[in-house]
């Protein structure tokens, strides 16, 4: 308690705190949190309490929805409106009841999924901080081991925002349920870096404390022998001790041995012993309630137990309240919860499979009856019950509510939850998510498109490839059915972060353009995407610019600043793929300025990404480091895997090129922890290990890298580009050329591919040039020198000075004078830029010529 009190005192003084209470089930985490809440209220703080639901079925962000909804219901409309401020529209997306309380609430701004999620997180955090301005706040989130990934991401965001506010966030979780793959594990890893975070581990009661507990509850002073038996059997677990104390008959405590025989083997058995004392009617009602979850509603129970009527249900609840099996929820008439999650689990576990099936079916149908006009808001709960009742009722309602729940989750930016719901709907329809057949009807197309959006927003790597296939199957149905709005929505969905190097996607957007009016906003959005695909996939810079010009004309004619900004950012991706570094910097800086004004973190981080790459190419190390550092904040706000890892990666690259190995490795470790299969991240780590002489580690990373790129190279041309250039660079440093065949094959694949863009071509040509050097092939060296010379004067793809490669080719051709000129140029470029490792390699290779 001392740790919690210190955290509370700090928060009351305006220094925000986050505390995690960890311990086994029944150890007293919730009770300790309740004790802290009482102390907080006595100190003048406001307490808001949320908890996580064990089963799939709770609305997105349930731990935040409950306390905000309860507060809103109890607060004066004028006061609530002032506290909500600009946050209201976004929060109303997850707490729709706000619109009833605040009918003049505006609509949320339309935005990209990750930007919209940032606005939701920011709005919830800002609202809670607003509350704390007038009264310090204790915000409790109970049972975080059951939290969905989206709720945990919001928690991380909230914790970072409260450092300078009088807010204490208190979380509780069962540490025994947190494995390395559990989403809570990553959250704890992220939070531990925050200075105002602390974790409190709860252990069992001591033997003396067990004695004090029993004496306080039962008025019995136990002997040392009795205490030893109870303590050893319960391990001091407070819930277990409490259950054992409830079984004590003071008249029978005479012998230690006899007492030991009545102590249950485990806490669940202890709970079962107490539940056995309830009447059959009470047990029947509570059994139904356990199917609903930890919390339950009298109105729903009354519908389900019409045979005993409202009075019979109330009598059963009164009996359970008296036995302390359940408790009333404060501030909610007719709402109850089980005294502990283990009580609910015990009751549910005692039900036969048939009774569970019937109960889920009955609850689903009763919920439909209760919420006929607001079914979408309860879709997640309905989907859960109809999933459990599928054997009895079939799949029709399960699919309907899974689709609704998935869309609700997407609308609330809970992408991980959305994936679960859409997959459940597809499974119920018998549709294989990884299949290839087009959707057969609108419902299946909507499920496929929903899953594509959820996966692309939450995932990386193979998940993104699957998302593209899902989207294509949905588009085919929409286009054939004449559903233009959905066809356009699916065609324009993929941006640079999801991947454009697919002719199929370019063709798909081209088909969508044929469905819309040529000067419409829809056409402008499609043209922006089409320009990116023409320039990158099609390798046609001129046609790409024509598409961008048309999109910008439509944007400016309609005053659509969002479309204008999106087009400028999309154009930046084409500039760097065509090695137009100065254009990329100029246009990118303008886009950054617009993005900052618009408050668009996605556009900002994307534009900085292209600018930073271009600055490295022309030797502006300081500018590139500044932009790499500036990428971190908007990437954090987006909480998008691609852009988070990209921001870290660009900082890793900048540090490596500057020769700051420790910083580079630190960023690299964080990159690979988030995206272990993203081959670009592995490529940079391979170079780092190789340049610092750890060839064993470099080889290990290279093997992993090749296992990824060799599997994806035919689908993703960029993988061929990395293979072509990376492997010869590594071979040049390590002296081993056993993998050059892989690089040469990848390079030829790029050069033989129709419409390869200059990005891929430059990587292929430099890779082949280095291979000629390594193989000491004079004729090939001359050919590749001529092909590479146009790139001289810069750093090619943050890996190697082009003039150094040209110097090596001259050395292979025995053209020493021209080679010396190139090496001098390489030295001058690297020295001025501050590229210390590349400067050292240039000196080393120049020495070979001299």
Long-range contacts (C-beta under 8 A, 24 or more apart in sequence): 1-32, 1-35, 1-36, 3-198, 3-200, 4-32, 4-36, 4-170, 4-200, 5-36, 5-39, 7-168, 7-170, 7-198, 8-36, 8-39, 8-40, 8-43, 8-45, 8-138, 8-168, 10-168, 10-196, 11-45, 11-136, 11-137, 11-138, 11-166, 11-167, 11-168, 12-43, 12-44, 12-45, 12-136, 12-166, 13-166, 14-164, 14-165, 14-166, 15-163, 15-164, 15-196, 16-162, 16-163, 16-164, 16-165, 16-166, 16-167, 16-168, 16-169, 16-196, 17-162, 17-167, 17-168, 17-169, 17-196, 17-197, 17-198, 18-159, 18-162, 18-168, 18-169, 18-170, 18-171, 18-191, 18-194, 18-196, 18-197, 18-198, 19-168, 19-169, 19-170, 19-171, 19-197, 19-198, 19-199, 19-200, 20-144, 20-171, 20-172, 20-173, 20-188, 20-191, 20-197, 20-198, 20-199, 20-200, 21-170, 21-171, 21-172, 21-173, 21-200, 21-202, 22-172, 22-173, 22-174, 22-175, 22-199, 22-200, 22-201, 22-202, 23-174, 23-175, 23-201, 23-202, 23-203, 24-174, 24-175, 24-176, 24-237, 25-174, 25-176, 25-239, 25-267, 25-341, 25-342, 26-237, 26-238, 26-239, 26-240, 26-267, 26-340, 26-342, 27-202, 27-203, 27-204, 27-237, 27-238, 27-239, 28-202, 28-238, 28-239, 29-142, 29-172, 29-173, 29-202, 30-142, 30-172, 30-340, 31-238, 32-202, 33-140, 33-142, 33-170, 33-172, 36-138, 36-170, 37-138, 37-140, 40-136, 40-138, 40-168, 43-136, 44-135, 44-136, 45-135, 45-136, 45-137, 45-138, 45-166, 45-168, 46-131, 46-132, 46-135, 46-136, 46-137, 46-138, 47-137, 47-138, 47-140, 48-128, 48-137, 48-138, 48-139, 48-140, 49-140, 49-142, 50-139, 50-140, 50-141, 50-142, 51-141, 51-142, 51-143, 51-294, 52-141, 52-142, 52-143, 52-144, 52-145, 52-146, 52-147, 52-148, 52-151, 53-146, 53-293, 53-294, 54-143, 54-146, 54-293, 54-294, 54-341, 54-345, 55-293, 55-384, 56-380, 56-383, 56-384, 56-417, 56-420, 57-293, 57-380, 57-381, 57-383, 57-384, 57-385, 58-148, 58-380, 58-381, 59-94, 59-377, 59-380, 59-381, 59-408, 59-412, 60-94, 60-148, 60-150, 60-151, 60-380, 60-408, 60-409, 60-412, 60-413, 60-414, 60-417, 61-94, 61-120, 61-124, 61-150, 61-151, 61-154, 61-412, 61-414, 62-148, 62-151, 63-141, 63-142, 63-144, 63-147, 63-151, 63-155, 64-94, 64-124, 64-151, 64-154, 65-94, 65-95, 67-139, 68-95, 68-124, 68-127, 69-95, 69-97, 70-331, 70-332, 71-131, 72-97, 72-98, 72-101, 73-97, 73-101, 73-331, 74-331, 77-101, 77-102, 83-127, 83-130, 83-131, 84-127, 84-130, 85-126, 85-127, 85-130, 86-123, 86-126, 87-122, 87-123, 87-124, 87-126, 87-127, 87-130, 88-123, 89-123, 90-116, 90-119, 90-120, 90-122, 90-123, 90-124, 91-120, 91-123, 91-124, 91-127, 93-120, 93-411, 93-412, 94-120, 94-412, 96-377, 110-562, 111-600, 112-495, 112-602, 113-410, 113-413, 113-415, 113-453, 113-457, 114-413, 114-457, 114-602, 114-638, 114-639, 114-640, 114-643, 115-600, 115-601, 115-602, 115-638, 116-413, 117-153, 117-413, 117-415, 117-638, 117-639, 118-601, 118-637, 118-638, 118-639, 120-154, 120-412, 120-413, 121-153, 121-154, 121-157, 121-158, 121-637, 121-639, 122-157, 122-161, 122-637, 124-154, 124-158, 125-157, 125-158, 125-161, 125-162, 126-161, 128-158, 128-162, 128-167, 129-161, 129-162, 129-165, 129-167, 132-165, 132-166, 132-167, 133-165, 133-166, 136-166, 136-167, 136-168, 137-166, 137-167, 137-168, 138-167, 138-168, 138-170, 139-167, 139-168, 139-169, 139-170, 140-169, 140-170, 140-171, 140-172, 141-169, 141-170, 141-171, 141-172, 142-171, 142-172, 143-172, 143-173, 143-174, 143-341, 144-171, 144-172, 144-173, 144-184, 145-173, 145-174, 145-177, 145-178, 145-182, 145-184, 147-183, 147-184, 148-183, 148-414, 148-416, 148-417, 149-183, 149-414, 149-416, 149-417, 149-458, 150-409, 150-412, 150-413, 150-414, 150-415, 150-416, 150-417, 151-414, 152-183, 152-184, 152-186, 152-187, 153-187, 153-639, 155-187, 156-187, 156-190, 156-191, 157-639, 159-191, 159-194, 159-196, 159-197, 160-194, 160-636, 162-196, 163-194, 163-195, 163-196, 175-201, 183-416, 203-236, 204-234, 204-235, 204-236, 204-237, 204-238, 205-231, 205-236, 205-237, 205-238, 205-241, 206-231, 206-236, 207-231, 207-236, 209-236, 210-234, 210-236, 210-241, 213-238, 213-241, 213-242, 213-245, 214-241, 214-245, 214-248, 217-242, 217-245, 218-245, 218-248, 218-250, 219-250, 220-248, 220-250, 220-253, 222-253, 223-256, 225-256, 226-253, 226-256, 226-259, 229-256, 229-259, 229-260, 229-263, 230-263, 233-260, 233-263, 234-263, 234-267, 237-267, 239-267, 239-340, 239-342, 240-266, 240-267, 240-270, 243-267, 243-270, 243-271, 243-273, 243-274, 244-270, 246-274, 247-273, 247-274, 267-342, 268-342, 268-345, 268-346, 271-340, 271-342, 271-343, 271-346, 272-346, 272-350, 274-323, 274-325, 275-325, 275-343, 275-346, 275-347, 277-323, 278-319, 278-320, 278-323, 278-325, 279-316, 279-319, 281-308, 281-312, 281-315, 281-316, 282-315, 282-316, 282-319, 282-320, 283-347, 284-316, 285-312, 285-313, 285-316, 285-317, 285-320, 286-316, 286-320, 286-325, 286-326, 286-347, 287-347, 287-348, 287-350, 287-351, 287-355, 287-359, 288-359, 288-363, 289-326, 289-336, 289-338, 289-344, 289-347, 290-338, 290-344, 290-345, 290-347, 290-348, 290-351, 291-348, 291-351, 291-356, 291-359, 291-360, 291-363, 292-363, 293-344, 294-337, 294-338, 294-341, 294-344, 295-329, 295-335, 295-336, 295-337, 296-335, 296-336, 296-337, 297-334, 297-335, 297-336, 298-334, 298-335, 298-336, 299-334, 299-370, 300-363, 300-366, 300-367, 300-370, 303-366, 303-369, 303-370, 304-359, 304-362, 304-363, 304-366, 356-388, 357-388, 357-389, 357-391, 357-392, 358-389, 358-392, 360-385, 360-386, 360-388, 360-389, 361-385, 361-386, 361-389, 361-392, 361-393, 364-389, 364-393, 364-397, 375-401, 375-404, 376-404, 376-407, 376-408, 377-408, 379-404, 379-405, 379-408, 380-405, 380-408, 380-409, 380-417, 380-421, 383-421, 383-424, 387-424, 387-428, 390-428, 395-428, 395-429, 398-424, 398-425, 398-428, 399-425, 399-428, 399-429, 399-443, 399-447, 402-428, 402-447, 403-443, 403-446, 403-447, 403-450, 406-447, 406-450, 406-451, 406-454, 407-450, 409-454, 410-450, 410-453, 410-454, 410-457, 413-457, 415-454, 415-457, 415-458, 416-454, 416-458, 418-450, 418-451, 418-453, 418-454, 419-451, 419-454, 419-455, 419-458, 421-450, 422-447, 422-450, 422-451, 422-454, 423-451, 426-451, 433-466, 433-470, 434-466, 434-469, 435-473, 436-469, 436-473, 437-473, 438-473, 438-476, 438-477, 438-480, 439-473, 439-474, 439-476, 439-477, 440-477, 441-477, 442-477, 442-481, 442-483, 444-477, 445-473, 445-474, 445-477, 445-478, 445-486, 446-474, 446-486, 448-473, 448-474, 449-474, 449-475, 449-486, 449-489, 449-490, 452-490, 452-493, 453-493, 456-493, 456-494, 456-498, 457-640, 458-641, 459-641, 460-641, 460-642, 460-645, 460-675, 460-677, 460-678, 461-675, 461-677, 461-678, 462-677, 464-498, 464-499, 465-499, 465-712, 465-715, 467-498, 468-494, 468-498, 468-499, 468-502, 468-504, 468-505, 472-504, 472-508, 475-508, 475-512, 479-511, 479-512, 479-515, 484-515, 484-516, 487-512, 487-515, 488-512, 488-515, 488-516, 488-522, 488-525, 488-526, 491-526, 491-529, 492-525, 492-526, 492-528, 492-529, 494-529, 495-529, 495-532, 495-570, 496-532, 496-570, 496-573, 496-606, 497-606, 497-640, 497-642, 497-643, 497-646, 498-642, 499-716, 500-532, 500-533, 500-536, 500-537, 500-573, 501-536, 501-537, 501-716, 501-717, 501-718, 502-537, 502-715, 503-537, 503-538, 505-533, 505-537, 506-530, 506-533, 506-534, 506-537, 506-538, 509-533, 519-554, 519-557, 520-554, 521-554, 521-558, 521-560, 521-563, 523-550, 523-554, 524-550, 524-551, 524-554, 524-555, 524-558, 524-560, 524-563, 524-567, 525-551, 525-563, 525-566, 527-551, 527-554, 527-567, 528-563, 528-566, 528-567, 528-570, 529-570, 531-567, 531-570, 531-571, 531-574, 532-570, 532-571, 532-573, 532-574, 534-574, 535-573, 535-574, 535-577, 535-578, 535-757, 536-573, 536-574, 536-577, 536-757, 536-759, 537-755, 537-757, 538-755, 539-755, 539-756, 539-757, 539-758, 540-755, 541-574, 541-578, 541-580, 544-571, 544-574, 545-571, 545-574, 548-574, 561-594, 561-598, 562-598, 562-600, 564-594, 565-591, 565-594, 565-595, 565-598, 565-600, 565-603, 566-603, 568-594, 568-607, 569-595, 569-603, 569-606, 569-607, 569-610, 572-606, 572-607, 572-610, 572-611, 573-606, 573-610, 575-610, 575-614, 576-610, 576-613, 576-614, 576-759, 577-757, 577-758, 577-759, 578-757, 578-758, 578-759, 579-617, 579-758, 579-759, 579-762, 579-791, 581-614, 581-615, 581-617, 581-618, 581-794, 582-614, 582-618, 584-610, 584-611, 584-613, 584-614, 585-611, 585-614, 585-615, 585-618, 588-614, 601-633, 601-634, 601-635, 601-637, 601-638, 602-634, 602-638, 602-640, 602-643, 604-634, 605-631, 605-634, 605-635, 605-638, 605-643, 605-646, 605-647, 606-643, 608-634, 609-643, 609-646, 609-647, 609-650, 612-650, 612-654, 613-650, 613-798, 616-653, 616-654, 616-657, 616-795, 616-798, 617-794, 617-795, 617-796, 617-797, 617-798, 618-794, 619-794, 619-795, 619-829, 619-832, 619-833, 619-835, 620-833, 621-654, 621-657, 621-658, 621-833, 621-834, 621-835, 622-834, 624-650, 624-654, 625-651, 625-654, 625-658, 628-653, 628-654, 641-674, 641-675, 642-675, 644-674, 645-671, 645-674, 645-675, 645-678, 645-681, 648-674, 649-680, 649-681, 649-684, 652-681, 652-684, 653-684, 653-798, 656-684, 656-687, 656-688, 656-691, 656-837, 657-795, 657-798, 657-835, 657-837, 657-838, 658-834, 658-835, 658-836, 659-836, 659-837, 661-688, 661-692, 664-688, 677-708, 679-705, 679-708, 679-709, 679-712, 679-719, 679-722, 680-718, 680-722, 682-708, 683-722, 683-726, 686-726, 686-730, 687-726, 687-729, 687-730, 687-799, 690-730, 690-733, 690-734, 691-733, 691-837, 695-734, 698-730, 698-734, 699-734, 702-727, 702-730, 702-739, 706-739, 706-742, 710-742, 713-746, 713-749, 717-749, 717-750, 717-753, 717-756, 717-760, 718-759, 718-760, 719-746, 720-746, 720-747, 720-749, 720-750, 720-760, 720-764, 721-746, 721-750, 721-759, 721-760, 721-763, 721-764, 722-763, 723-747, 723-767, 724-750, 724-763, 724-764, 724-766, 724-767, 724-768, 725-763, 725-764, 725-766, 725-767, 725-770, 725-796, 725-797, 725-799, 725-800, 726-767, 726-799, 727-767, 728-767, 728-770, 728-771, 728-774, 729-770, 729-799, 729-800, 731-770, 731-774, 732-770, 732-773, 732-774, 737-774, 737-775, 740-771, 740-774, 740-775, 743-767, 743-771, 744-768, 744-771, 747-771, 759-797, 762-791, 762-796, 762-797, 763-796, 763-797, 765-791, 766-791, 766-796, 766-800, 766-802, 766-805, 769-805, 769-808, 769-809, 770-805, 770-808, 772-809, 772-812, 773-805, 773-808, 773-809, 773-811, 773-812, 776-812, 777-812, 778-812, 778-813, 778-814, 781-809, 781-812, 781-813, 782-809, 782-813, 784-809, 785-809, 785-810, 785-813, 792-822, 792-825, 793-825, 793-829, 794-829, 795-829, 795-833, 795-835, 795-838, 800-838, 801-826, 801-829, 801-830, 801-835, 801-838, 801-842, 803-829, 803-842, 804-838, 804-841, 804-842, 804-845, 807-842, 807-845, 807-846, 807-849, 808-845, 810-849, 811-845, 811-848, 811-849, 816-849, 819-849, 820-846, 820-849, 820-850, 823-849
